[in-house]
Amino acid sequence: MAHELRGAGFKARGTSWYKHGPDALLVVNLQKSLYGPQHYINLAAWVKHLGDAEFPKEYQCHVRVRATSLPTHNAEALGHALNLGDESMDTEQREAFIARFMREEAIPFLESLGTWEGIRAAVNAGKLKKGLIYKEVQALLQAPASP
């Protein structure tokens, strides 16, 4: 996963990766479950119009969604790959699947949230219906002239 994120221009800081888009700071965060071998990939965007932040935590971002909640046929399989207790995949298969998912689905989706138009398009297409969108972003989306 690190190779794909680095290749897309993300910079690591702790368990998160950051990349500046024109209108939003993009965040990828790897989270381990407190209760078992499950891991999560959290995708987020900090809308620059709503304030400055150099390295916001994923949970502080204005737009958030888990990679397993993206509207893609591979989301369920990603959940299995991120569960290290799931023995249906060996380590090599798991790493290859996660890398491909990041490269082909998660990173392009997150990069689309780097612009205000991309955020609007994702919301209008229902791609964030399983995510969280701050009310300030929702208000801006409903305003006649968005930033």
MODELLER restraints for C-alpha pairs under 7 A, 6 or more apart:
rsr = mdl.restraints
at = mdl.atoms
rsr.add(forms.Gaussian(group=physical.xy_distance, feature=features.Distance(at['CA:1:A'], at['CA:98:A']), mean=6.63, stdev=0.5))
rsr.add(forms.Gaussian(group=physical.xy_distance, feature=features.Distance(at['CA:1:A'], at['CA:99:A']), mean=4.99, stdev=0.5))
rsr.add(forms.Gaussian(group=physical.xy_distance, feature=features.Distance(at['CA:1:A'], at['CA:102:A']), mean=6.79, stdev=0.5))
rsr.add(forms.Gaussian(group=physical.xy_distance, feature=features.Distance(at['CA:4:A'], at['CA:99:A']), mean=6.55, stdev=0.5))
rsr.add(forms.Gaussian(group=physical.xy_distance, feature=features.Distance(at['CA:4:A'], at['CA:102:A']), mean=6.84, stdev=0.5))
rsr.add(forms.Gaussian(group=physical.xy_distance, feature=features.Distance(at['CA:4:A'], at['CA:103:A']), mean=5.94, stdev=0.5))
rsr.add(forms.Gaussian(group=physical.xy_distance, feature=features.Distance(at['CA:9:A'], at['CA:19:A']), mean=6.47, stdev=0.5))
rsr.add(forms.Gaussian(group=physical.xy_distance, feature=features.Distance(at['CA:10:A'], at['CA:17:A']), mean=5.66, stdev=0.5))
rsr.add(forms.Gaussian(group=physical.xy_distance, feature=features.Distance(at['CA:10:A'], at['CA:18:A']), mean=5.07, stdev=0.5))
rsr.add(forms.Gaussian(group=physical.xy_distance, feature=features.Distance(at['CA:10:A'], at['CA:19:A']), mean=4.74, stdev=0.5))
rsr.add(forms.Gaussian(group=physical.xy_distance, feature=features.Distance(at['CA:11:A'], at['CA:17:A']), mean=5.24, stdev=0.5))
rsr.add(forms.Gaussian(group=physical.xy_distance, feature=features.Distance(at['CA:11:A'], at['CA:18:A']), mean=5.18, stdev=0.5))
rsr.add(forms.Gaussian(group=physical.xy_distance, feature=features.Distance(at['CA:11:A'], at['CA:19:A']), mean=6.48, stdev=0.5))
rsr.add(forms.Gaussian(group=physical.xy_distance, feature=features.Distance(at['CA:12:A'], at['CA:18:A']), mean=6.45, stdev=0.5))
rsr.add(forms.Gaussian(group=physical.xy_distance, feature=features.Distance(at['CA:15:A'], at['CA:29:A']), mean=5.89, stdev=0.5))
rsr.add(forms.Gaussian(group=physical.xy_distance, feature=features.Distance(at['CA:15:A'], at['CA:30:A']), mean=5.71, stdev=0.5))
rsr.add(forms.Gaussian(group=physical.xy_distance, feature=features.Distance(at['CA:16:A'], at['CA:27:A']), mean=6.68, stdev=0.5))
rsr.add(forms.Gaussian(group=physical.xy_distance, feature=features.Distance(at['CA:16:A'], at['CA:28:A']), mean=5.49, stdev=0.5))
rsr.add(forms.Gaussian(group=physical.xy_distance, feature=features.Distance(at['CA:16:A'], at['CA:29:A']), mean=4.26, stdev=0.5))
rsr.add(forms.Gaussian(group=physical.xy_distance, feature=features.Distance(at['CA:16:A'], at['CA:30:A']), mean=6.42, stdev=0.5))
rsr.add(forms.Gaussian(group=physical.xy_distance, feature=features.Distance(at['CA:17:A'], at['CA:27:A']), mean=5.59, stdev=0.5))
rsr.add(forms.Gaussian(group=physical.xy_distance, feature=features.Distance(at['CA:17:A'], at['CA:28:A']), mean=5.05, stdev=0.5))
rsr.add(forms.Gaussian(group=physical.xy_distance, feature=features.Distance(at['CA:17:A'], at['CA:29:A']), mean=6.40, stdev=0.5))
rsr.add(forms.Gaussian(group=physical.xy_distance, feature=features.Distance(at['CA:18:A'], at['CA:25:A']), mean=6.91, stdev=0.5))
rsr.add(forms.Gaussian(group=physical.xy_distance, feature=features.Distance(at['CA:18:A'], at['CA:26:A']), mean=5.60, stdev=0.5))
rsr.add(forms.Gaussian(group=physical.xy_distance, feature=features.Distance(at['CA:18:A'], at['CA:27:A']), mean=4.82, stdev=0.5))
rsr.add(forms.Gaussian(group=physical.xy_distance, feature=features.Distance(at['CA:18:A'], at['CA:28:A']), mean=6.68, stdev=0.5))
rsr.add(forms.Gaussian(group=physical.xy_distance, feature=features.Distance(at['CA:19:A'], at['CA:25:A']), mean=5.88, stdev=0.5))
rsr.add(forms.Gaussian(group=physical.xy_distance, feature=features.Distance(at['CA:19:A'], at['CA:26:A']), mean=5.13, stdev=0.5))
rsr.add(forms.Gaussian(group=physical.xy_distance, feature=features.Distance(at['CA:19:A'], at['CA:27:A']), mean=6.77, stdev=0.5))
rsr.add(forms.Gaussian(group=physical.xy_distance, feature=features.Distance(at['CA:20:A'], at['CA:26:A']), mean=6.06, stdev=0.5))
rsr.add(forms.Gaussian(group=physical.xy_distance, feature=features.Distance(at['CA:21:A'], at['CA:114:A']), mean=4.30, stdev=0.5))
rsr.add(forms.Gaussian(group=physical.xy_distance, feature=features.Distance(at['CA:21:A'], at['CA:115:A']), mean=6.51, stdev=0.5))
rsr.add(forms.Gaussian(group=physical.xy_distance, feature=features.Distance(at['CA:22:A'], at['CA:114:A']), mean=5.96, stdev=0.5))
rsr.add(forms.Gaussian(group=physical.xy_distance, feature=features.Distance(at['CA:22:A'], at['CA:115:A']), mean=5.71, stdev=0.5))
rsr.add(forms.Gaussian(group=physical.xy_distance, feature=features.Distance(at['CA:23:A'], at['CA:47:A']), mean=6.21, stdev=0.5))
rsr.add(forms.Gaussian(group=physical.xy_distance, feature=features.Distance(at['CA:23:A'], at['CA:48:A']), mean=5.66, stdev=0.5))
rsr.add(forms.Gaussian(group=physical.xy_distance, feature=features.Distance(at['CA:23:A'], at['CA:114:A']), mean=5.58, stdev=0.5))
rsr.add(forms.Gaussian(group=physical.xy_distance, feature=features.Distance(at['CA:23:A'], at['CA:115:A']), mean=4.79, stdev=0.5))
rsr.add(forms.Gaussian(group=physical.xy_distance, feature=features.Distance(at['CA:23:A'], at['CA:116:A']), mean=5.90, stdev=0.5))
rsr.add(forms.Gaussian(group=physical.xy_distance, feature=features.Distance(at['CA:24:A'], at['CA:45:A']), mean=5.78, stdev=0.5))
rsr.add(forms.Gaussian(group=physical.xy_distance, feature=features.Distance(at['CA:24:A'], at['CA:46:A']), mean=5.24, stdev=0.5))
rsr.add(forms.Gaussian(group=physical.xy_distance, feature=features.Distance(at['CA:24:A'], at['CA:47:A']), mean=4.44, stdev=0.5))
rsr.add(forms.Gaussian(group=physical.xy_distance, feature=features.Distance(at['CA:24:A'], at['CA:48:A']), mean=5.17, stdev=0.5))
rsr.add(forms.Gaussian(group=physical.xy_distance, feature=features.Distance(at['CA:24:A'], at['CA:114:A']), mean=4.78, stdev=0.5))
rsr.add(forms.Gaussian(group=physical.xy_distance, feature=features.Distance(at['CA:24:A'], at['CA:115:A']), mean=6.36, stdev=0.5))
rsr.add(forms.Gaussian(group=physical.xy_distance, feature=features.Distance(at['CA:25:A'], at['CA:45:A']), mean=5.54, stdev=0.5))
rsr.add(forms.Gaussian(group=physical.xy_distance, feature=features.Distance(at['CA:25:A'], at['CA:46:A']), mean=4.99, stdev=0.5))
rsr.add(forms.Gaussian(group=physical.xy_distance, feature=features.Distance(at['CA:25:A'], at['CA:47:A']), mean=6.62, stdev=0.5))
rsr.add(forms.Gaussian(group=physical.xy_distance, feature=features.Distance(at['CA:25:A'], at['CA:48:A']), mean=6.91, stdev=0.5))
rsr.add(forms.Gaussian(group=physical.xy_distance, feature=features.Distance(at['CA:25:A'], at['CA:114:A']), mean=6.74, stdev=0.5))
rsr.add(forms.Gaussian(group=physical.xy_distance, feature=features.Distance(at['CA:26:A'], at['CA:44:A']), mean=5.91, stdev=0.5))
rsr.add(forms.Gaussian(group=physical.xy_distance, feature=features.Distance(at['CA:26:A'], at['CA:45:A']), mean=4.60, stdev=0.5))
rsr.add(forms.Gaussian(group=physical.xy_distance, feature=features.Distance(at['CA:26:A'], at['CA:46:A']), mean=6.49, stdev=0.5))
rsr.add(forms.Gaussian(group=physical.xy_distance, feature=features.Distance(at['CA:26:A'], at['CA:110:A']), mean=6.86, stdev=0.5))
rsr.add(forms.Gaussian(group=physical.xy_distance, feature=features.Distance(at['CA:26:A'], at['CA:114:A']), mean=6.55, stdev=0.5))
rsr.add(forms.Gaussian(group=physical.xy_distance, feature=features.Distance(at['CA:27:A'], at['CA:43:A']), mean=5.86, stdev=0.5))
rsr.add(forms.Gaussian(group=physical.xy_distance, feature=features.Distance(at['CA:27:A'], at['CA:44:A']), mean=4.97, stdev=0.5))
rsr.add(forms.Gaussian(group=physical.xy_distance, feature=features.Distance(at['CA:27:A'], at['CA:45:A']), mean=6.00, stdev=0.5))
rsr.add(forms.Gaussian(group=physical.xy_distance, feature=features.Distance(at['CA:27:A'], at['CA:58:A']), mean=6.40, stdev=0.5))
rsr.add(forms.Gaussian(group=physical.xy_distance, feature=features.Distance(at['CA:28:A'], at['CA:41:A']), mean=6.89, stdev=0.5))
rsr.add(forms.Gaussian(group=physical.xy_distance, feature=features.Distance(at['CA:28:A'], at['CA:42:A']), mean=5.71, stdev=0.5))
rsr.add(forms.Gaussian(group=physical.xy_distance, feature=features.Distance(at['CA:28:A'], at['CA:43:A']), mean=4.81, stdev=0.5))
rsr.add(forms.Gaussian(group=physical.xy_distance, feature=features.Distance(at['CA:28:A'], at['CA:44:A']), mean=6.45, stdev=0.5))
rsr.add(forms.Gaussian(group=physical.xy_distance, feature=features.Distance(at['CA:29:A'], at['CA:41:A']), mean=5.75, stdev=0.5))
rsr.add(forms.Gaussian(group=physical.xy_distance, feature=features.Distance(at['CA:29:A'], at['CA:42:A']), mean=5.00, stdev=0.5))
rsr.add(forms.Gaussian(group=physical.xy_distance, feature=features.Distance(at['CA:29:A'], at['CA:43:A']), mean=6.55, stdev=0.5))
rsr.add(forms.Gaussian(group=physical.xy_distance, feature=features.Distance(at['CA:29:A'], at['CA:58:A']), mean=6.45, stdev=0.5))
rsr.add(forms.Gaussian(group=physical.xy_distance, feature=features.Distance(at['CA:30:A'], at['CA:40:A']), mean=5.83, stdev=0.5))
rsr.add(forms.Gaussian(group=physical.xy_distance, feature=features.Distance(at['CA:30:A'], at['CA:41:A']), mean=4.82, stdev=0.5))
rsr.add(forms.Gaussian(group=physical.xy_distance, feature=features.Distance(at['CA:30:A'], at['CA:42:A']), mean=6.36, stdev=0.5))
rsr.add(forms.Gaussian(group=physical.xy_distance, feature=features.Distance(at['CA:31:A'], at['CA:39:A']), mean=5.58, stdev=0.5))
rsr.add(forms.Gaussian(group=physical.xy_distance, feature=features.Distance(at['CA:31:A'], at['CA:40:A']), mean=5.03, stdev=0.5))
rsr.add(forms.Gaussian(group=physical.xy_distance, feature=features.Distance(at['CA:31:A'], at['CA:41:A']), mean=6.35, stdev=0.5))
rsr.add(forms.Gaussian(group=physical.xy_distance, feature=features.Distance(at['CA:32:A'], at['CA:38:A']), mean=6.19, stdev=0.5))
rsr.add(forms.Gaussian(group=physical.xy_distance, feature=features.Distance(at['CA:32:A'], at['CA:39:A']), mean=4.34, stdev=0.5))
rsr.add(forms.Gaussian(group=physical.xy_distance, feature=features.Distance(at['CA:32:A'], at['CA:40:A']), mean=6.27, stdev=0.5))
rsr.add(forms.Gaussian(group=physical.xy_distance, feature=features.Distance(at['CA:33:A'], at['CA:39:A']), mean=5.69, stdev=0.5))
rsr.add(forms.Gaussian(group=physical.xy_distance, feature=features.Distance(at['CA:37:A'], at['CA:83:A']), mean=5.76, stdev=0.5))
rsr.add(forms.Gaussian(group=physical.xy_distance, feature=features.Distance(at['CA:37:A'], at['CA:84:A']), mean=5.23, stdev=0.5))
rsr.add(forms.Gaussian(group=physical.xy_distance, feature=features.Distance(at['CA:37:A'], at['CA:85:A']), mean=5.59, stdev=0.5))
rsr.add(forms.Gaussian(group=physical.xy_distance, feature=features.Distance(at['CA:38:A'], at['CA:82:A']), mean=5.89, stdev=0.5))
rsr.add(forms.Gaussian(group=physical.xy_distance, feature=features.Distance(at['CA:38:A'], at['CA:83:A']), mean=4.14, stdev=0.5))
rsr.add(forms.Gaussian(group=physical.xy_distance, feature=features.Distance(at['CA:38:A'], at['CA:84:A']), mean=6.06, stdev=0.5))
rsr.add(forms.Gaussian(group=physical.xy_distance, feature=features.Distance(at['CA:39:A'], at['CA:82:A']), mean=5.12, stdev=0.5))
rsr.add(forms.Gaussian(group=physical.xy_distance, feature=features.Distance(at['CA:39:A'], at['CA:83:A']), mean=6.03, stdev=0.5))
rsr.add(forms.Gaussian(group=physical.xy_distance, feature=features.Distance(at['CA:40:A'], at['CA:82:A']), mean=6.60, stdev=0.5))
rsr.add(forms.Gaussian(group=physical.xy_distance, feature=features.Distance(at['CA:41:A'], at['CA:66:A']), mean=5.89, stdev=0.5))
rsr.add(forms.Gaussian(group=physical.xy_distance, feature=features.Distance(at['CA:41:A'], at['CA:67:A']), mean=5.50, stdev=0.5))
rsr.add(forms.Gaussian(group=physical.xy_distance, feature=features.Distance(at['CA:42:A'], at['CA:65:A']), mean=6.01, stdev=0.5))
rsr.add(forms.Gaussian(group=physical.xy_distance, feature=features.Distance(at['CA:42:A'], at['CA:66:A']), mean=4.46, stdev=0.5))
rsr.add(forms.Gaussian(group=physical.xy_distance, feature=features.Distance(at['CA:42:A'], at['CA:67:A']), mean=5.93, stdev=0.5))
rsr.add(forms.Gaussian(group=physical.xy_distance, feature=features.Distance(at['CA:43:A'], at['CA:64:A']), mean=5.79, stdev=0.5))
rsr.add(forms.Gaussian(group=physical.xy_distance, feature=features.Distance(at['CA:43:A'], at['CA:65:A']), mean=5.35, stdev=0.5))
rsr.add(forms.Gaussian(group=physical.xy_distance, feature=features.Distance(at['CA:43:A'], at['CA:66:A']), mean=5.83, stdev=0.5))
rsr.add(forms.Gaussian(group=physical.xy_distance, feature=features.Distance(at['CA:43:A'], at['CA:67:A']), mean=6.41, stdev=0.5))
rsr.add(forms.Gaussian(group=physical.xy_distance, feature=features.Distance(at['CA:43:A'], at['CA:110:A']), mean=6.70, stdev=0.5))
rsr.add(forms.Gaussian(group=physical.xy_distance, feature=features.Distance(at['CA:44:A'], at['CA:58:A']), mean=5.94, stdev=0.5))
rsr.add(forms.Gaussian(group=physical.xy_distance, feature=features.Distance(at['CA:44:A'], at['CA:61:A']), mean=5.99, stdev=0.5))
rsr.add(forms.Gaussian(group=physical.xy_distance, feature=features.Distance(at['CA:44:A'], at['CA:63:A']), mean=5.39, stdev=0.5))
rsr.add(forms.Gaussian(group=physical.xy_distance, feature=features.Distance(at['CA:44:A'], at['CA:64:A']), mean=4.29, stdev=0.5))
rsr.add(forms.Gaussian(group=physical.xy_distance, feature=features.Distance(at['CA:44:A'], at['CA:65:A']), mean=6.35, stdev=0.5))
rsr.add(forms.Gaussian(group=physical.xy_distance, feature=features.Distance(at['CA:45:A'], at['CA:61:A']), mean=5.65, stdev=0.5))
rsr.add(forms.Gaussian(group=physical.xy_distance, feature=features.Distance(at['CA:45:A'], at['CA:62:A']), mean=6.10, stdev=0.5))
rsr.add(forms.Gaussian(group=physical.xy_distance, feature=features.Distance(at['CA:45:A'], at['CA:63:A']), mean=5.10, stdev=0.5))
rsr.add(forms.Gaussian(group=physical.xy_distance, feature=features.Distance(at['CA:45:A'], at['CA:64:A']), mean=6.59, stdev=0.5))
rsr.add(forms.Gaussian(group=physical.xy_distance, feature=features.Distance(at['CA:45:A'], at['CA:113:A']), mean=6.66, stdev=0.5))
rsr.add(forms.Gaussian(group=physical.xy_distance, feature=features.Distance(at['CA:46:A'], at['CA:61:A']), mean=4.66, stdev=0.5))
rsr.add(forms.Gaussian(group=physical.xy_distance, feature=features.Distance(at['CA:46:A'], at['CA:62:A']), mean=5.25, stdev=0.5))
rsr.add(forms.Gaussian(group=physical.xy_distance, feature=features.Distance(at['CA:46:A'], at['CA:63:A']), mean=6.72, stdev=0.5))
rsr.add(forms.Gaussian(group=physical.xy_distance, feature=features.Distance(at['CA:47:A'], at['CA:62:A']), mean=6.27, stdev=0.5))
rsr.add(forms.Gaussian(group=physical.xy_distance, feature=features.Distance(at['CA:62:A'], at['CA:133:A']), mean=5.86, stdev=0.5))
rsr.add(forms.Gaussian(group=physical.xy_distance, feature=features.Distance(at['CA:62:A'], at['CA:134:A']), mean=5.07, stdev=0.5))
rsr.add(forms.Gaussian(group=physical.xy_distance, feature=features.Distance(at['CA:62:A'], at['CA:137:A']), mean=6.92, stdev=0.5))
rsr.add(forms.Gaussian(group=physical.xy_distance, feature=features.Distance(at['CA:63:A'], at['CA:132:A']), mean=5.75, stdev=0.5))
rsr.add(forms.Gaussian(group=physical.xy_distance, feature=features.Distance(at['CA:63:A'], at['CA:133:A']), mean=4.64, stdev=0.5))
rsr.add(forms.Gaussian(group=physical.xy_distance, feature=features.Distance(at['CA:63:A'], at['CA:134:A']), mean=6.46, stdev=0.5))
rsr.add(forms.Gaussian(group=physical.xy_distance, feature=features.Distance(at['CA:64:A'], at['CA:131:A']), mean=5.51, stdev=0.5))
rsr.add(forms.Gaussian(group=physical.xy_distance, feature=features.Distance(at['CA:64:A'], at['CA:132:A']), mean=5.07, stdev=0.5))
rsr.add(forms.Gaussian(group=physical.xy_distance, feature=features.Distance(at['CA:64:A'], at['CA:133:A']), mean=6.55, stdev=0.5))
rsr.add(forms.Gaussian(group=physical.xy_distance, feature=features.Distance(at['CA:65:A'], at['CA:128:A']), mean=6.90, stdev=0.5))
rsr.add(forms.Gaussian(group=physical.xy_distance, feature=features.Distance(at['CA:65:A'], at['CA:130:A']), mean=6.84, stdev=0.5))
rsr.add(forms.Gaussian(group=physical.xy_distance, feature=features.Distance(at['CA:65:A'], at['CA:131:A']), mean=4.22, stdev=0.5))
rsr.add(forms.Gaussian(group=physical.xy_distance, feature=features.Distance(at['CA:65:A'], at['CA:132:A']), mean=6.32, stdev=0.5))
rsr.add(forms.Gaussian(group=physical.xy_distance, feature=features.Distance(at['CA:67:A'], at['CA:106:A']), mean=6.45, stdev=0.5))
rsr.add(forms.Gaussian(group=physical.xy_distance, feature=features.Distance(at['CA:68:A'], at['CA:75:A']), mean=4.54, stdev=0.5))
rsr.add(forms.Gaussian(group=physical.xy_distance, feature=features.Distance(at['CA:68:A'], at['CA:76:A']), mean=6.41, stdev=0.5))
rsr.add(forms.Gaussian(group=physical.xy_distance, feature=features.Distance(at['CA:68:A'], at['CA:78:A']), mean=6.24, stdev=0.5))
rsr.add(forms.Gaussian(group=physical.xy_distance, feature=features.Distance(at['CA:68:A'], at['CA:79:A']), mean=6.01, stdev=0.5))
rsr.add(forms.Gaussian(group=physical.xy_distance, feature=features.Distance(at['CA:69:A'], at['CA:75:A']), mean=6.46, stdev=0.5))
rsr.add(forms.Gaussian(group=physical.xy_distance, feature=features.Distance(at['CA:69:A'], at['CA:130:A']), mean=5.99, stdev=0.5))
rsr.add(forms.Gaussian(group=physical.xy_distance, feature=features.Distance(at['CA:70:A'], at['CA:127:A']), mean=6.61, stdev=0.5))
rsr.add(forms.Gaussian(group=physical.xy_distance, feature=features.Distance(at['CA:71:A'], at['CA:127:A']), mean=6.02, stdev=0.5))
rsr.add(forms.Gaussian(group=physical.xy_distance, feature=features.Distance(at['CA:78:A'], at['CA:98:A']), mean=6.77, stdev=0.5))
rsr.add(forms.Gaussian(group=physical.xy_distance, feature=features.Distance(at['CA:80:A'], at['CA:86:A']), mean=6.33, stdev=0.5))
rsr.add(forms.Gaussian(group=physical.xy_distance, feature=features.Distance(at['CA:81:A'], at['CA:94:A']), mean=5.28, stdev=0.5))
rsr.add(forms.Gaussian(group=physical.xy_distance, feature=features.Distance(at['CA:81:A'], at['CA:98:A']), mean=6.91, stdev=0.5))
rsr.add(forms.Gaussian(group=physical.xy_distance, feature=features.Distance(at['CA:112:A'], at['CA:118:A']), mean=4.94, stdev=0.5))
rsr.add(forms.Gaussian(group=physical.xy_distance, feature=features.Distance(at['CA:113:A'], at['CA:119:A']), mean=4.82, stdev=0.5))
rsr.add(forms.Gaussian(group=physical.xy_distance, feature=features.Distance(at['CA:120:A'], at['CA:141:A']), mean=6.66, stdev=0.5))
rsr.add(forms.Gaussian(group=physical.xy_distance, feature=features.Distance(at['CA:122:A'], at['CA:128:A']), mean=6.30, stdev=0.5))
rsr.add(forms.Gaussian(group=physical.xy_distance, feature=features.Distance(at['CA:140:A'], at['CA:146:A']), mean=5.69, stdev=0.5))
